[in-house]
Amino acid sequence: MLGIIFILLLEKLTHIFRGSLSINIGFKFYQIFVIIKKGEIVELKISSFM
């Protein structure tokens, strides 16, 4: 459940801060999230994100 909230917040931030900087920050958050979560769904989200 927290994962869904996290992804929604990240998408909101990406929409607010468009540009390469927001993409880099978002990717770092995704990397940290994968390290914490280590879930297949999260890894699929990253694949579709990139």
C-alpha positions in Angstrom: 0.0 0.0 0.0 2.8 2.4 0.9 4.4 1.6 -2.5 1.4 2.8 -4.4 1.3 6.0 -2.4 5.0 6.5 -3.0 4.7 6.0 -6.7 1.7 8.4 -6.9 3.7 11.1 -5.0 6.6 10.6 -7.3 4.5 11.0 -10.4 3.0 14.2 -8.9 6.5 15.6 -8.3 7.6 14.6 -11.8 4.6 16.5 -13.3 5.3 19.6 -11.1 9.0 19.7 -11.8 9.4 18.8 -15.5 12.9 18.4 -16.9 16.0 16.4 -16.6 16.6 17.4 -13.0 13.2 15.9 -11.9 13.9 12.8 -14.0 17.3 12.3 -12.2 15.7 12.8 -8.8 12.8 10.5 -9.7 15.3 7.8 -10.8 17.3 8.1 -7.6 14.1 7.7 -5.6 13.2 4.6 -7.7 16.7 3.1 -7.1 16.4 3.7 -3.3 12.9 2.3 -3.4 14.1 -0.9 -5.2 16.8 -1.3 -2.6 14.2 -1.0 0.2 11.4 -3.0 -1.4 13.1 -5.5 -3.8 9.7 -6.3 -5.4 9.0 -7.4 -8.9 6.2 -4.9 -9.3 8.5 -2.0 -8.4 11.1 -3.3 -10.9 8.4 -3.4 -13.6 7.5 0.1 -12.7 11.1 1.3 -13.2 11.2 -0.5 -16.6 8.1 1.3 -17.8 9.3 4.6 -16.3 12.6 4.5 -18.3 
